[in-house]
Amino acid sequence: MITVLCVEDEKDVRELISEELEDAGIRVLQAENGKEGLERILHERPDIVISDITMPEMDGLSLLGELQINHPELTNMPFLFLTALTDRGKMIEGLEAGAEIYLTKPVDFDVLMAKINGLVVRLENRVAAGLEF
């Protein structure tokens, strides 16, 4: 079973996303900021991370940067930004930082699930080929 970590400081949004993913048969972990998200990633190794950008303690860009700099063994883990930052420049910044996907709020669950399902297929193909995530 695929595990997704949802890093989101707004509890209602985090729980709504988690519920939608769980209804699709995905195991979901939650974190309310980047610092907590980093701890969950290092201890529980989710397959995919969905993260907001603007959060207290550690923002999503800092979380992604921390993983890339100090935990290169996790660079194959797909990272998806889901944020209220709709500015084209912010989108480019997020993608250049290493996020595979950049989606904006309000959440379009059909698009989110299509993106997650695409990542799940890719991860399952890697496993079937004997490759690491």
C-alpha positions as CSV (number, residue, x, y, z in Angstrom):
1,M,0.0,0.0,0.0
2,I,1.3,3.5,-0.9
3,T,1.8,5.9,1.9
4,V,1.3,9.7,1.4
5,L,2.4,12.3,3.9
6,C,0.2,15.4,3.9
7,V,2.1,18.4,5.4
8,E,-0.4,21.2,5.9
9,D,-0.8,23.8,8.7
10,E,-4.6,24.2,8.2
11,K,-6.2,21.3,10.1
12,D,-9.5,21.3,8.1
13,V,-7.6,21.3,4.8
14,R,-5.2,18.6,6.0
15,E,-8.0,16.4,7.2
16,L,-10.0,16.9,4.0
17,I,-7.1,15.9,1.8
18,S,-6.3,12.9,4.1
19,E,-9.9,11.8,3.9
20,E,-10.0,12.0,0.1
21,L,-6.8,9.9,-0.2
22,E,-7.9,7.4,2.4
23,D,-11.2,6.9,0.5
24,A,-9.0,6.0,-2.5
25,G,-7.3,3.3,-0.5
26,I,-4.1,5.3,0.3
27,R,-2.5,5.2,3.7
28,V,-2.0,8.8,4.9
29,L,0.3,10.4,7.5
30,Q,-0.2,13.9,8.6
31,A,2.1,16.8,9.8
32,E,1.1,20.3,10.6
33,N,4.3,22.0,9.5
34,G,7.6,21.4,7.7
35,K,9.5,20.6,10.9
36,E,7.0,17.9,11.9
37,G,6.9,16.8,8.3
38,L,10.7,16.3,8.1
39,E,10.5,14.1,11.3
40,R,7.7,12.0,9.8
41,I,9.6,11.6,6.5
42,L,12.8,10.5,8.3
43,H,11.1,8.1,10.6
44,E,8.3,6.7,8.4
45,R,9.6,7.1,4.8
46,P,6.4,7.8,3.0
47,D,6.2,7.1,-0.7
48,I,4.9,10.6,-1.7
49,V,4.8,14.0,0.1
50,I,2.1,16.6,-0.4
51,S,3.1,19.9,1.2
52,D,1.8,23.4,1.6
53,I,4.4,26.0,1.1
54,T,3.5,28.7,3.6
55,M,3.6,27.2,7.1
56,P,5.0,28.1,10.5
57,E,8.3,26.7,11.9
58,M,9.5,25.3,8.5
59,D,7.9,26.2,5.2
60,G,7.5,23.7,2.3
61,L,10.4,25.1,0.3
62,S,12.7,24.7,3.3
63,L,11.4,21.2,3.9
64,L,12.2,20.2,0.3
65,G,15.6,21.9,0.4
66,E,16.4,20.2,3.7
67,L,15.7,16.8,2.1
68,Q,17.7,17.5,-1.0
69,I,20.8,18.8,0.9
70,N,20.9,16.6,3.9
71,H,19.0,13.5,2.9
72,P,20.0,12.8,-0.8
73,E,18.9,9.2,-0.3
74,L,15.3,10.5,-0.4
75,T,15.5,12.4,-3.6
76,N,13.5,9.8,-5.5
77,M,10.5,10.4,-3.2
78,P,7.9,12.4,-5.2
79,F,7.2,15.8,-3.7
80,L,4.0,17.7,-4.6
81,F,3.2,21.3,-3.6
82,L,-0.4,22.1,-2.9
83,T,-0.6,25.8,-2.0
84,A,-2.6,29.0,-2.1
85,L,0.3,30.7,-3.9
86,T,-1.1,31.0,-7.3
87,D,1.5,33.4,-8.7
88,R,3.3,32.0,-11.8
89,G,6.7,33.0,-10.3
90,K,6.0,31.0,-7.2
91,M,5.0,28.0,-9.3
92,I,8.2,28.2,-11.2
93,E,10.1,28.6,-7.9
94,G,8.5,25.5,-6.5
95,L,9.1,23.4,-9.6
96,E,12.7,24.6,-9.8
97,A,13.2,23.7,-6.2
98,G,12.5,20.1,-7.1
99,A,8.8,19.6,-6.7
100,E,7.4,17.3,-9.3
101,I,3.9,18.8,-9.2
102,Y,2.6,22.2,-8.2
103,L,-1.1,22.5,-7.6
104,T,-3.0,25.5,-6.2
105,K,-5.9,25.8,-3.7
106,P,-8.8,25.5,-3.6
107,V,-8.1,21.8,-4.0
108,D,-9.5,20.2,-7.2
109,F,-9.7,16.6,-5.9
110,D,-10.1,15.1,-9.3
111,V,-6.8,16.7,-10.5
112,L,-5.1,15.9,-7.2
113,M,-6.1,12.2,-7.4
114,A,-5.1,12.0,-11.1
115,K,-1.6,13.3,-10.2
116,I,-1.4,11.0,-7.2
117,N,-2.5,8.0,-9.3
118,G,0.1,8.8,-11.9
119,L,2.8,8.9,-9.2
120,V,1.5,5.6,-7.7
121,V,1.7,3.9,-11.1
122,R,5.3,5.1,-11.5
123,L,6.2,3.9,-8.0
124,E,4.6,0.5,-8.6
125,N,6.5,0.2,-11.9
126,R,9.8,0.9,-10.2
127,V,9.1,-1.7,-7.6
128,A,8.1,-4.3,-10.3
129,A,11.4,-3.5,-12.0
130,G,13.3,-4.1,-8.8
131,L,14.3,-0.4,-8.4
132,E,14.1,1.7,-5.3
133,F,11.6,4.5,-5.0
